[in-house]
């Protein structure tokens, strides 16, 4: 499947320290255990605070995932396919 991933800069630097439990980023699961799901790679680490807008060209699902410009930012996002 093809996904459009756009990172939008909020123009701010992180103000809080990263979560030490996730020194290599997180794999964000938004599929809610769906049978049909896609795994999307996002820019990691993000340059600073902002968000990723992810749109699937096959099913039209659209999500927004925030970033903080820290090591605990998302690396991948698993999306539920829209019927």
PDB file with SEQRES, HELIX, SHEET and CRYST1 records, atoms N, CA, C and O in Angstrom:
SEQRES   1 A   83  UNK UNK UNK UNK UNK UNK UNK UNK UNK UNK UNK UNK UNK          
SEQRES   2 A   83  UNK UNK UNK UNK UNK UNK UNK UNK UNK UNK UNK UNK UNK          
SEQRES   3 A   83  UNK UNK UNK UNK UNK UNK UNK UNK UNK UNK UNK UNK UNK          
SEQRES   4 A   83  UNK UNK UNK UNK UNK UNK UNK UNK UNK UNK UNK UNK UNK          
SEQRES   5 A   83  UNK UNK UNK UNK UNK UNK UNK UNK UNK UNK UNK UNK UNK          
SEQRES   6 A   83  UNK UNK UNK UNK UNK UNK UNK UNK UNK UNK UNK UNK UNK          
SEQRES   7 A   83  UNK UNK UNK UNK UNK                                          
HELIX    1 AA1 UNK A   20  UNK A   22  5                                   3    
SHEET    1 AA1 3 UNK A   3  UNK A  12  0                                        
SHEET    2 AA1 3 UNK A  49  UNK A  56 -1                                        
SHEET    3 AA1 3 UNK A  62  UNK A  68 -1                                        
SHEET    1 AA2 3 UNK A  26  UNK A  30  0                                        
SHEET    2 AA2 3 UNK A  74  UNK A  80  1                                        
SHEET    3 AA2 3 UNK A  37  UNK A  41 -1                                        
CRYST1    1.000    1.000    1.000  90.00  90.00  90.00 P 1           1          
ATOM      1  N   UNK A   1       0.826  -1.177   0.000  1.00  0.00           N  
ATOM      2  CA  UNK A   1       0.000   0.000   0.000  1.00  0.00           C  
ATOM      3  C   UNK A   1       0.875   1.246   0.000  1.00  0.00           C  
ATOM      4  O   UNK A   1       2.032   1.212   0.420  1.00  0.00           O  
ATOM      5  N   UNK A   2       0.326   2.300  -0.459  1.00  0.00           N  
ATOM      6  CA  UNK A   2       1.050   3.556  -0.515  1.00  0.00           C  
ATOM      7  C   UNK A   2       0.498   4.515   0.524  1.00  0.00           C  
ATOM      8  O   UNK A   2      -0.711   4.718   0.632  1.00  0.00           O  
ATOM      9  N   UNK A   3       1.396   5.088   1.271  1.00  0.00           N  
ATOM     10  CA  UNK A   3       1.016   6.056   2.297  1.00  0.00           C  
ATOM     11  C   UNK A   3       1.743   7.360   2.049  1.00  0.00           C  
ATOM     12  O   UNK A   3       2.917   7.380   1.680  1.00  0.00           O  
ATOM     13  N   UNK A   4       1.022   8.445   2.258  1.00  0.00           N  
ATOM     14  CA  UNK A   4       1.652   9.756   2.210  1.00  0.00           C  
ATOM     15  C   UNK A   4       1.934  10.143   3.655  1.00  0.00           C  
ATOM     16  O   UNK A   4       1.026  10.185   4.485  1.00  0.00           O  
ATOM     17  N   UNK A   5       3.190  10.423   3.945  1.00  0.00           N  
ATOM     18  CA  UNK A   5       3.591  10.814   5.295  1.00  0.00           C  
ATOM     19  C   UNK A   5       4.200  12.208   5.211  1.00  0.00           C  
ATOM     20  O   UNK A   5       5.177  12.430   4.496  1.00  0.00           O  
ATOM     21  N   UNK A   6       3.613  13.136   5.946  1.00  0.00           N  
ATOM     22  CA  UNK A   6       4.119  14.503   5.967  1.00  0.00           C  
ATOM     23  C   UNK A   6       4.387  14.903   7.410  1.00  0.00           C  
ATOM     24  O   UNK A   6       3.519  14.768   8.273  1.00  0.00           O  
ATOM     25  N   UNK A   7       5.600  15.398   7.668  1.00  0.00           N  
ATOM     26  CA  UNK A   7       5.911  15.885   8.999  1.00  0.00           C  
ATOM     27  C   UNK A   7       5.746  17.396   8.990  1.00  0.00           C  
ATOM     28  O   UNK A   7       6.270  18.077   8.108  1.00  0.00           O  
ATOM     29  N   UNK A   8       5.020  17.918   9.970  1.00  0.00           N  
ATOM     30  CA  UNK A   8       4.759  19.349  10.056  1.00  0.00           C  
ATOM     31  C   UNK A   8       5.435  19.886  11.315  1.00  0.00           C  
ATOM     32  O   UNK A   8       5.163  19.435  12.428  1.00  0.00           O  
ATOM     33  N   UNK A   9       6.305  20.839  11.115  1.00  0.00           N  
ATOM     34  CA  UNK A   9       7.102  21.426  12.187  1.00  0.00           C  
ATOM     35  C   UNK A   9       6.267  22.404  13.012  1.00  0.00           C  
ATOM     36  O   UNK A   9       5.619  23.294  12.463  1.00  0.00           O  
ATOM     37  N   UNK A  10       6.288  22.231  14.335  1.00  0.00           N  
ATOM     38  CA  UNK A  10       5.588  23.152  15.223  1.00  0.00           C  
ATOM     39  C   UNK A  10       6.473  24.334  15.614  1.00  0.00           C  
ATOM     40  O   UNK A  10       6.011  25.286  16.244  1.00  0.00           O  
ATOM     41  N   UNK A  11       7.759  24.262  15.231  1.00  0.00           N  
ATOM     42  CA  UNK A  11       8.664  25.369  15.508  1.00  0.00           C  
ATOM     43  C   UNK A  11       9.111  25.475  16.954  1.00  0.00           C  
ATOM     44  O   UNK A  11       9.574  26.530  17.386  1.00  0.00           O  
ATOM     45  N   UNK A  12       8.975  24.385  17.712  1.00  0.00           N  
ATOM     46  CA  UNK A  12       9.375  24.400  19.124  1.00  0.00           C  
ATOM     47  C   UNK A  12      10.359  23.275  19.402  1.00  0.00           C  
ATOM     48  O   UNK A  12      10.302  22.216  18.777  1.00  0.00           O  
ATOM     49  N   UNK A  13      11.253  23.513  20.335  1.00  0.00           N  
ATOM     50  CA  UNK A  13      12.177  22.487  20.811  1.00  0.00           C  
ATOM     51  C   UNK A  13      11.526  21.760  21.986  1.00  0.00           C  
ATOM     52  O   UNK A  13      10.680  22.337  22.670  1.00  0.00           O  
ATOM     53  N   UNK A  14      11.907  20.493  22.236  1.00  0.00           N  
ATOM     54  CA  UNK A  14      11.329  19.761  23.364  1.00  0.00           C  
ATOM     55  C   UNK A  14      11.652  20.441  24.693  1.00  0.00           C  
ATOM     56  O   UNK A  14      12.747  20.971  24.879  1.00  0.00           O  
ATOM     57  N   UNK A  15      10.700  20.422  25.602  1.00  0.00           N  
ATOM     58  CA  UNK A  15      10.861  21.045  26.919  1.00  0.00           C  
ATOM     59  C   UNK A  15      11.032  20.019  28.034  1.00  0.00           C  
ATOM     60  O   UNK A  15      11.475  20.362  29.130  1.00  0.00           O  
ATOM     61  N   UNK A  16      10.685  18.769  27.764  1.00  0.00           N  
ATOM     62  CA  UNK A  16      10.760  17.715  28.772  1.00  0.00           C  
ATOM     63  C   UNK A  16      11.774  16.670  28.342  1.00  0.00           C  
ATOM     64  O   UNK A  16      12.010  16.494  27.147  1.00  0.00           O  
ATOM     65  N   UNK A  17      12.378  15.972  29.299  1.00  0.00           N  
ATOM     66  CA  UNK A  17      13.316  14.908  28.940  1.00  0.00           C  
ATOM     67  C   UNK A  17      12.568  13.711  28.344  1.00  0.00           C  
ATOM     68  O   UNK A  17      11.383  13.524  28.620  1.00  0.00           O  
ATOM     69  N   UNK A  18      13.254  12.898  27.529  1.00  0.00           N  
ATOM     70  CA  UNK A  18      12.610  11.715  26.949  1.00  0.00           C  
ATOM     71  C   UNK A  18      12.355  10.650  28.007  1.00  0.00           C  
ATOM     72  O   UNK A  18      12.991  10.630  29.061  1.00  0.00           O  
ATOM     73  N   UNK A  19      11.414   9.771  27.703  1.00  0.00           N  
ATOM     74  CA  UNK A  19      11.107   8.648  28.577  1.00  0.00           C  
ATOM     75  C   UNK A  19      12.246   7.628  28.444  1.00  0.00           C  
ATOM     76  O   UNK A  19      12.466   7.105  27.351  1.00  0.00           O  
ATOM     77  N   UNK A  20      12.967   7.337  29.521  1.00  0.00           N  
ATOM     78  CA  UNK A  20      14.106   6.418  29.428  1.00  0.00           C  
ATOM     79  C   UNK A  20      13.722   4.988  29.066  1.00  0.00           C  
ATOM     80  O   UNK A  20      14.591   4.195  28.706  1.00  0.00           O  
ATOM     81  N   UNK A  21      12.428   4.639  29.154  1.00  0.00           N  
ATOM     82  CA  UNK A  21      11.987   3.291  28.778  1.00  0.00           C  
ATOM     83  C   UNK A  21      12.044   3.080  27.262  1.00  0.00           C  
ATOM     84  O   UNK A  21      12.010   1.942  26.793  1.00  0.00           O  
ATOM     85  N   UNK A  22      12.129   4.179  26.490  1.00  0.00           N  
ATOM     86  CA  UNK A  22      12.094   4.079  25.031  1.00  0.00           C  
ATOM     87  C   UNK A  22      13.272   4.827  24.406  1.00  0.00           C  
ATOM     88  O   UNK A  22      13.071   5.821  23.708  1.00  0.00           O  
ATOM     89  N   UNK A  23      14.499   4.358  24.650  1.00  0.00           N  
ATOM     90  CA  UNK A  23      15.668   5.072  24.114  1.00  0.00           C  
ATOM     91  C   UNK A  23      15.807   4.957  22.594  1.00  0.00           C  
ATOM     92  O   UNK A  23      16.543   5.725  21.974  1.00  0.00           O  
ATOM     93  N   UNK A  24      15.095   3.993  21.996  1.00  0.00           N  
ATOM     94  CA  UNK A  24      15.171   3.780  20.551  1.00  0.00           C  
ATOM     95  C   UNK A  24      13.838   4.031  19.863  1.00  0.00           C  
ATOM     96  O   UNK A  24      13.581   3.472  18.797  1.00  0.00           O  
ATOM     97  N   UNK A  25      12.992   4.856  20.448  1.00  0.00           N  
ATOM     98  CA  UNK A  25      11.697   5.178  19.850  1.00  0.00           C  
ATOM     99  C   UNK A  25      10.630   4.165  20.204  1.00  0.00           C  
ATOM    100  O   UNK A  25      10.885   3.177  20.894  1.00  0.00           O  
ATOM    101  N   UNK A  26       9.425   4.432  19.716  1.00  0.00           N  
ATOM    102  CA  UNK A  26       8.302   3.535  19.974  1.00  0.00           C  
ATOM    103  C   UNK A  26       7.690   3.078  18.656  1.00  0.00           C  
ATOM    104  O   UNK A  26       7.808   3.741  17.626  1.00  0.00           O  
ATOM    105  N   UNK A  27       7.042   1.937  18.723  1.00  0.00           N  
ATOM    106  CA  UNK A  27       6.271   1.408  17.600  1.00  0.00           C  
ATOM    107  C   UNK A  27       4.814   1.577  18.011  1.00  0.00           C  
ATOM    108  O   UNK A  27       4.295   0.823  18.834  1.00  0.00           O  
ATOM    109  N   UNK A  28       4.171   2.566  17.433  1.00  0.00           N  
ATOM    110  CA  UNK A  28       2.819   2.954  17.819  1.00  0.00           C  
ATOM    111  C   UNK A  28       1.795   2.088  17.090  1.00  0.00           C  
ATOM    112  O   UNK A  28       1.777   2.054  15.860  1.00  0.00           O  
ATOM    113  N   UNK A  29       0.953   1.397  17.833  1.00  0.00           N  
ATOM    114  CA  UNK A  29      -0.064   0.517  17.250  1.00  0.00           C  
ATOM    115  C   UNK A  29      -1.440   1.165  17.367  1.00  0.00           C  
ATOM    116  O   UNK A  29      -2.016   1.223  18.453  1.00  0.00           O  
ATOM    117  N   UNK A  30      -1.960   1.649  16.245  1.00  0.00           N  
ATOM    118  CA  UNK A  30      -3.295   2.240  16.183  1.00  0.00           C  
ATOM    119  C   UNK A  30      -4.271   1.326  15.448  1.00  0.00           C  
ATOM    120  O   UNK A  30      -5.321   1.774  14.989  1.00  0.00           O  
ATOM    121  N   UNK A  31      -3.924   0.048  15.337  1.00  0.00           N  
ATOM    122  CA  UNK A  31      -4.744  -0.893  14.570  1.00  0.00           C  
ATOM    123  C   UNK A  31      -5.897  -1.477  15.377  1.00  0.00           C  
ATOM    124  O   UNK A  31      -6.847  -2.010  14.804  1.00  0.00           O  
ATOM    125  N   UNK A  32      -5.818  -1.383  16.702  1.00  0.00           N  
ATOM    126  CA  UNK A  32      -6.852  -1.955  17.570  1.00  0.00           C  
ATOM    127  C   UNK A  32      -7.094  -3.433  17.231  1.00  0.00           C  
ATOM    128  O   UNK A  32      -8.231  -3.907  17.237  1.00  0.00           O  
ATOM    129  N   UNK A  33      -6.007  -4.145  16.938  1.00  0.00           N  
ATOM    130  CA  UNK A  33      -6.019  -5.582  16.656  1.00  0.00           C  
ATOM    131  C   UNK A  33      -6.847  -5.942  15.420  1.00  0.00           C  
ATOM    132  O   UNK A  33      -7.407  -7.036  15.343  1.00  0.00           O  
ATOM    133  N   UNK A  34      -6.923  -5.036  14.470  1.00  0.00           N  
ATOM    134  CA  UNK A  34      -7.679  -5.297  13.241  1.00  0.00           C  
ATOM    135  C   UNK A  34      -6.997  -6.386  12.413  1.00  0.00           C  
ATOM    136  O   UNK A  34      -5.780  -6.559  12.479  1.00  0.00           O  
ATOM    137  N   UNK A  35      -7.793  -7.113  11.636  1.00  0.00           N  
ATOM    138  CA  UNK A  35      -7.241  -8.145  10.765  1.00  0.00           C  
ATOM    139  C   UNK A  35      -6.462  -7.533   9.611  1.00  0.00           C  
ATOM    140  O   UNK A  35      -5.460  -8.093   9.165  1.00  0.00           O  
ATOM    141  N   UNK A  36      -6.922  -6.382   9.127  1.00  0.00           N  
ATOM    142  CA  UNK A  36      -6.221  -5.690   8.052  1.00  0.00           C  
ATOM    143  C   UNK A  36      -5.580  -4.432   8.615  1.00  0.00           C  
ATOM    144  O   UNK A  36      -6.263  -3.540   9.118  1.00  0.00           O  
ATOM    145  N   UNK A  37      -4.254  -4.375   8.523  1.00  0.00           N  
ATOM    146  CA  UNK A  37      -3.521  -3.232   9.047  1.00  0.00           C  
ATOM    147  C   UNK A  37      -2.256  -3.023   8.215  1.00  0.00           C  
ATOM    148  O   UNK A  37      -1.788  -3.935   7.532  1.00  0.00           O  
ATOM    149  N   UNK A  38      -1.719  -1.820   8.284  1.00  0.00           N  
ATOM    150  CA  UNK A  38      -0.495  -1.462   7.571  1.00  0.00           C  
ATOM    151  C   UNK A  38       0.516  -0.920   8.563  1.00  0.00           C  
ATOM    152  O   UNK A  38       0.147  -0.295   9.558  1.00  0.00           O  
ATOM    153  N   UNK A  39       1.777  -1.157   8.294  1.00  0.00           N  
ATOM    154  CA  UNK A  39       2.853  -0.620   9.110  1.00  0.00           C  
ATOM    155  C   UNK A  39       3.552   0.470   8.308  1.00  0.00           C  
ATOM    156  O   UNK A  39       4.026   0.224   7.198  1.00  0.00           O  
ATOM    157  N   UNK A  40       3.615   1.671   8.870  1.00  0.00           N  
ATOM    158  CA  UNK A  40       4.171   2.825   8.176  1.00  0.00           C  
ATOM    159  C   UNK A  40       5.388   3.334   8.936  1.00  0.00           C  
ATOM    160  O   UNK A  40       5.323   3.551  10.146  1.00  0.00           O  
ATOM    161  N   UNK A  41       6.495   3.525   8.228  1.00  0.00           N  
ATOM    162  CA  UNK A  41       7.682   4.136   8.822  1.00  0.00           C  
ATOM    163  C   UNK A  41       7.528   5.647   8.777  1.00  0.00           C  
ATOM    164  O   UNK A  41       7.057   6.201   7.783  1.00  0.00           O  
ATOM    165  N   UNK A  42       7.927   6.315   9.861  1.00  0.00           N  
ATOM    166  CA  UNK A  42       7.883   7.776   9.910  1.00  0.00           C  
ATOM    167  C   UNK A  42       9.294   8.292  10.182  1.00  0.00           C  
ATOM    168  O   UNK A  42      10.162   7.537  10.619  1.00  0.00           O  
ATOM    169  N   UNK A  43       9.518   9.570   9.923  1.00  0.00           N  
ATOM    170  CA  UNK A  43      10.818  10.175  10.154  1.00  0.00           C  
ATOM    171  C   UNK A  43      11.205  10.031  11.623  1.00  0.00           C  
ATOM    172  O   UNK A  43      10.473  10.455  12.518  1.00  0.00           O  
ATOM    173  N   UNK A  44      12.367   9.427  11.852  1.00  0.00           N  
ATOM    174  CA  UNK A  44      12.839   9.229  13.219  1.00  0.00           C  
ATOM    175  C   UNK A  44      14.324   9.496  13.288  1.00  0.00           C  
ATOM    176  O   UNK A  44      15.069   9.026  12.428  1.00  0.00           O  
ATOM    177  N   UNK A  45      14.773  10.228  14.273  1.00  0.00           N  
ATOM    178  CA  UNK A  45      13.956  11.011  15.180  1.00  0.00           C  
ATOM    179  C   UNK A  45      13.451  12.268  14.477  1.00  0.00           C  
ATOM    180  O   UNK A  45      14.064  12.751  13.526  1.00  0.00           O  
ATOM    181  N   UNK A  46      12.348  12.777  14.950  1.00  0.00           N  
ATOM    182  CA  UNK A  46      11.816  14.020  14.383  1.00  0.00           C  
ATOM    183  C   UNK A  46      12.768  15.162  14.744  1.00  0.00           C  
ATOM    184  O   UNK A  46      13.384  15.139  15.809  1.00  0.00           O  
ATOM    185  N   UNK A  47      12.890  16.149  13.874  1.00  0.00           N  
ATOM    186  CA  UNK A  47      13.806  17.254  14.142  1.00  0.00           C  
ATOM    187  C   UNK A  47      13.483  18.030  15.421  1.00  0.00           C  
ATOM    188  O   UNK A  47      14.394  18.518  16.091  1.00  0.00           O  
ATOM    189  N   UNK A  48      12.205  18.149  15.764  1.00  0.00           N  
ATOM    190  CA  UNK A  48      11.761  18.843  16.983  1.00  0.00           C  
ATOM    191  C   UNK A  48      10.263  18.608  17.150  1.00  0.00           C  
ATOM    192  O   UNK A  48       9.714  17.703  16.520  1.00  0.00           O  
ATOM    193  N   UNK A  49       9.609  19.377  17.959  1.00  0.00           N  
ATOM    194  CA  UNK A  49       8.173  19.212  18.180  1.00  0.00           C  
ATOM    195  C   UNK A  49       7.407  19.431  16.873  1.00  0.00           C  
ATOM    196  O   UNK A  49       7.725  20.322  16.085  1.00  0.00           O  
ATOM    197  N   UNK A  50       6.405  18.606  16.672  1.00  0.00           N  
ATOM    198  CA  UNK A  50       5.581  18.699  15.464  1.00  0.00           C  
ATOM    199  C   UNK A  50       4.632  17.522  15.396  1.00  0.00           C  
ATOM    200  O   UNK A  50       4.281  16.929  16.416  1.00  0.00           O  
ATOM    201  N   UNK A  51       4.220  17.189  14.183  1.00  0.00           N  
ATOM    202  CA  UNK A  51       3.357  16.018  14.012  1.00  0.00           C  
ATOM    203  C   UNK A  51       3.465  15.461  12.598  1.00  0.00           C  
ATOM    204  O   UNK A  51       3.764  16.174  11.640  1.00  0.00           O  
ATOM    205  N   UNK A  52       3.210  14.163  12.508  1.00  0.00           N  
ATOM    206  CA  UNK A  52       3.146  13.455  11.231  1.00  0.00           C  
ATOM    207  C   UNK A  52       1.678  13.352  10.829  1.00  0.00           C  
ATOM    208  O   UNK A  52       0.828  13.002  11.649  1.00  0.00           O  
ATOM    209  N   UNK A  53       1.385  13.655   9.579  1.00  0.00           N  
ATOM    210  CA  UNK A  53       0.064  13.400   9.019  1.00  0.00           C  
ATOM    211  C   UNK A  53       0.253  12.220   8.069  1.00  0.00           C  
ATOM    212  O   UNK A  53       1.033  12.294   7.120  1.00  0.00           O  
ATOM    213  N   UNK A  54      -0.468  11.134   8.336  1.00  0.00           N  
ATOM    214  CA  UNK A  54      -0.335   9.906   7.542  1.00  0.00           C  
ATOM    215  C   UNK A  54      -1.671   9.628   6.870  1.00  0.00           C  
ATOM    216  O   UNK A  54      -2.709   9.566   7.529  1.00  0.00           O  
ATOM    217  N   UNK A  55      -1.632   9.456   5.531  1.00  0.00           N  
ATOM    218  CA  UNK A  55      -2.845   9.178   4.760  1.00  0.00           C  
ATOM    219  C   UNK A  55      -2.589   7.951   3.890  1.00  0.00           C  
ATOM    220  O   UNK A  55      -1.582   7.881   3.185  1.00  0.00           O  
ATOM    221  N   UNK A  56      -3.501   6.988   3.943  1.00  0.00           N  
ATOM    222  CA  UNK A  56      -3.420   5.799   3.104  1.00  0.00           C  
ATOM    223  C   UNK A  56      -4.171   6.066   1.802  1.00  0.00           C  
ATOM    224  O   UNK A  56      -5.350   6.419   1.818  1.00  0.00           O  
ATOM    225  N   UNK A  57      -3.480   5.895   0.677  1.00  0.00           N  
ATOM    226  CA  UNK A  57      -4.128   6.147  -0.616  1.00  0.00           C  
ATOM    227  C   UNK A  57      -5.074   5.018  -1.012  1.00  0.00           C  
ATOM    228  O   UNK A  57      -5.914   5.206  -1.891  1.00  0.00           O  
ATOM    229  N   UNK A  58      -4.954   3.850  -0.382  1.00  0.00           N  
ATOM    230  CA  UNK A  58      -5.823   2.725  -0.729  1.00  0.00           C  
ATOM    231  C   UNK A  58      -7.182   2.808  -0.034  1.00  0.00           C  
ATOM    232  O   UNK A  58      -8.219   2.632  -0.674  1.00  0.00           O  
ATOM    233  N   UNK A  59      -7.178   3.074   1.271  1.00  0.00           N  
ATOM    234  CA  UNK A  59      -8.453   3.056   2.000  1.00  0.00           C  
ATOM    235  C   UNK A  59      -8.881   4.424   2.513  1.00  0.00           C  
ATOM    236  O   UNK A  59     -10.021   4.586   2.949  1.00  0.00           O  
ATOM    237  N   UNK A  60      -7.995   5.407   2.471  1.00  0.00           N  
ATOM    238  CA  UNK A  60      -8.345   6.761   2.875  1.00  0.00           C  
ATOM    239  C   UNK A  60      -8.211   7.065   4.355  1.00  0.00           C  
ATOM    240  O   UNK A  60      -8.528   8.176   4.782  1.00  0.00           O  
ATOM    241  N   UNK A  61      -7.748   6.106   5.152  1.00  0.00           N  
ATOM    242  CA  UNK A  61      -7.580   6.389   6.573  1.00  0.00           C  
ATOM    243  C   UNK A  61      -6.542   7.499   6.739  1.00  0.00           C  
ATOM    244  O   UNK A  61      -5.546   7.557   6.017  1.00  0.00           O  
ATOM    245  N   UNK A  62      -6.804   8.385   7.718  1.00  0.00           N  
ATOM    246  CA  UNK A  62      -5.908   9.511   7.963  1.00  0.00           C  
ATOM    247  C   UNK A  62      -5.703   9.640   9.464  1.00  0.00           C  
ATOM    248  O   UNK A  62      -6.671   9.665  10.224  1.00  0.00           O  
ATOM    249  N   UNK A  63      -4.438   9.723   9.900  1.00  0.00           N  
ATOM    250  CA  UNK A  63      -4.122   9.888  11.315  1.00  0.00           C  
ATOM    251  C   UNK A  63      -3.076  10.985  11.473  1.00  0.00           C  
ATOM    252  O   UNK A  63      -2.329  11.306  10.549  1.00  0.00           O  
ATOM    253  N   UNK A  64      -3.050  11.543  12.675  1.00  0.00           N  
ATOM    254  CA  UNK A  64      -2.041  12.528  13.040  1.00  0.00           C  
ATOM    255  C   UNK A  64      -1.335  12.007  14.282  1.00  0.00           C  
ATOM    256  O   UNK A  64      -1.979  11.634  15.263  1.00  0.00           O  
ATOM    257  N   UNK A  65      -0.010  11.984  14.236  1.00  0.00           N  
ATOM    258  CA  UNK A  65       0.804  11.478  15.330  1.00  0.00           C  
ATOM    259  C   UNK A  65       1.776  12.575  15.737  1.00  0.00           C  
ATOM    260  O   UNK A  65       2.518  13.091  14.901  1.00  0.00           O  
ATOM    261  N   UNK A  66       1.779  12.935  17.016  1.00  0.00           N  
ATOM    262  CA  UNK A  66       2.653  14.006  17.477  1.00  0.00           C  
ATOM    263  C   UNK A  66       4.084  13.523  17.691  1.00  0.00           C  
ATOM    264  O   UNK A  66       4.333  12.342  17.929  1.00  0.00           O  
ATOM    265  N   UNK A  67       5.022  14.476  17.600  1.00  0.00           N  
ATOM    266  CA  UNK A  67       6.429  14.215  17.868  1.00  0.00           C  
ATOM    267  C   UNK A  67       6.941  15.283  18.824  1.00  0.00           C  
ATOM    268  O   UNK A  67       6.372  16.370  18.929  1.00  0.00           O  
ATOM    269  N   UNK A  68       8.024  14.952  19.516  1.00  0.00           N  
ATOM    270  CA  UNK A  68       8.614  15.903  20.453  1.00  0.00           C  
ATOM    271  C   UNK A  68      10.077  16.177  20.140  1.00  0.00           C  
ATOM    272  O   UNK A  68      10.724  16.962  20.834  1.00  0.00           O  
ATOM    273  N   UNK A  69      10.609  15.529  19.091  1.00  0.00           N  
ATOM    274  CA  UNK A  69      12.018  15.729  18.774  1.00  0.00           C  
ATOM    275  C   UNK A  69      12.940  15.085  19.786  1.00  0.00           C  
ATOM    276  O   UNK A  69      14.010  15.614  20.089  1.00  0.00           O  
ATOM    277  N   UNK A  70      12.524  13.937  20.310  1.00  0.00           N  
ATOM    278  CA  UNK A  70      13.293  13.234  21.334  1.00  0.00           C  
ATOM    279  C   UNK A  70      13.462  11.770  20.935  1.00  0.00           C  
ATOM    280  O   UNK A  70      12.793  11.300  20.015  1.00  0.00           O  
ATOM    281  N   UNK A  71      14.357  11.038  21.626  1.00  0.00           N  
ATOM    282  CA  UNK A  71      14.555   9.617  21.310  1.00  0.00           C  
ATOM    283  C   UNK A  71      13.317   8.753  21.510  1.00  0.00           C  
ATOM    284  O   UNK A  71      13.246   7.665  20.939  1.00  0.00           O  
ATOM    285  N   UNK A  72      12.338   9.195  22.299  1.00  0.00           N  
ATOM    286  CA  UNK A  72      11.136   8.388  22.539  1.00  0.00           C  
ATOM    287  C   UNK A  72      10.005   8.689  21.552  1.00  0.00           C  
ATOM    288  O   UNK A  72       8.856   8.322  21.800  1.00  0.00           O  
ATOM    289  N   UNK A  73      10.320   9.352  20.439  1.00  0.00           N  
ATOM    290  CA  UNK A  73       9.336   9.605  19.378  1.00  0.00           C  
ATOM    291  C   UNK A  73       8.947   8.308  18.666  1.00  0.00           C  
ATOM    292  O   UNK A  73       9.676   7.320  18.752  1.00  0.00           O  
ATOM    293  N   UNK A  74       7.806   8.296  17.963  1.00  0.00           N  
ATOM    294  CA  UNK A  74       7.430   7.116  17.166  1.00  0.00           C  
ATOM    295  C   UNK A  74       8.414   6.852  16.027  1.00  0.00           C  
ATOM    296  O   UNK A  74       8.924   7.781  15.401  1.00  0.00           O  
ATOM    297  N   UNK A  75       8.671   5.563  15.772  1.00  0.00           N  
ATOM    298  CA  UNK A  75       9.490   5.110  14.628  1.00  0.00           C  
ATOM    299  C   UNK A  75       8.578   4.559  13.530  1.00  0.00           C  
ATOM    300  O   UNK A  75       8.792   4.784  12.339  1.00  0.00           O  
ATOM    301  N   UNK A  76       7.548   3.825  13.980  1.00  0.00           N  
ATOM    302  CA  UNK A  76       6.582   3.232  13.058  1.00  0.00           C  
ATOM    303  C   UNK A  76       5.180   3.451  13.623  1.00  0.00           C  
ATOM    304  O   UNK A  76       4.994   3.649  14.824  1.00  0.00           O  
ATOM    305  N   UNK A  77       4.201   3.409  12.717  1.00  0.00           N  
ATOM    306  CA  UNK A  77       2.798   3.523  13.115  1.00  0.00           C  
ATOM    307  C   UNK A  77       2.028   2.410  12.397  1.00  0.00           C  
ATOM    308  O   UNK A  77       2.063   2.314  11.170  1.00  0.00           O  
ATOM    309  N   UNK A  78       1.339   1.576  13.166  1.00  0.00           N  
ATOM    310  CA  UNK A  78       0.511   0.516  12.588  1.00  0.00           C  
ATOM    311  C   UNK A  78      -0.923   1.025  12.514  1.00  0.00           C  
ATOM    312  O   UNK A  78      -1.517   1.378  13.533  1.00  0.00           O  
ATOM    313  N   UNK A  79      -1.475   1.063  11.307  1.00  0.00           N  
ATOM    314  CA  UNK A  79      -2.791   1.630  11.058  1.00  0.00           C  
ATOM    315  C   UNK A  79      -3.813   0.561  10.740  1.00  0.00           C  
ATOM    316  O   UNK A  79      -3.513  -0.419  10.057  1.00  0.00           O  
ATOM    317  N   UNK A  80      -4.999   0.752  11.229  1.00  0.00           N  
ATOM    318  CA  UNK A  80      -6.137  -0.101  10.890  1.00  0.00           C  
ATOM    319  C   UNK A  80      -6.658   0.336   9.527  1.00  0.00           C  
ATOM    320  O   UNK A  80      -6.845   1.531   9.300  1.00  0.00           O  
ATOM    321  N   UNK A  81      -6.894  -0.596   8.624  1.00  0.00           N  
ATOM    322  CA  UNK A  81      -7.443  -0.282   7.318  1.00  0.00           C  
ATOM    323  C   UNK A  81      -8.935   0.017   7.440  1.00  0.00           C  
ATOM    324  O   UNK A  81      -9.668  -0.698   8.123  1.00  0.00           O  
ATOM    325  N   UNK A  82      -9.367   1.068   6.778  1.00  0.00           N  
ATOM    326  CA  UNK A  82     -10.776   1.470   6.798  1.00  0.00           C  
ATOM    327  C   UNK A  82     -11.541   0.617   5.791  1.00  0.00           C  
ATOM    328  O   UNK A  82     -11.108   0.482   4.646  1.00  0.00           O  
ATOM    329  N   UNK A  83     -12.680   0.036   6.201  1.00  0.00           N  
ATOM    330  CA  UNK A  83     -13.440  -0.823   5.259  1.00  0.00           C  
ATOM    331  C   UNK A  83     -14.040  -0.017   4.116  1.00  0.00           C  
ATOM    332  O   UNK A  83     -14.703  -0.580   3.245  1.00  0.00           O  
TER     333      UNK A  83                                                      
END                                                                             
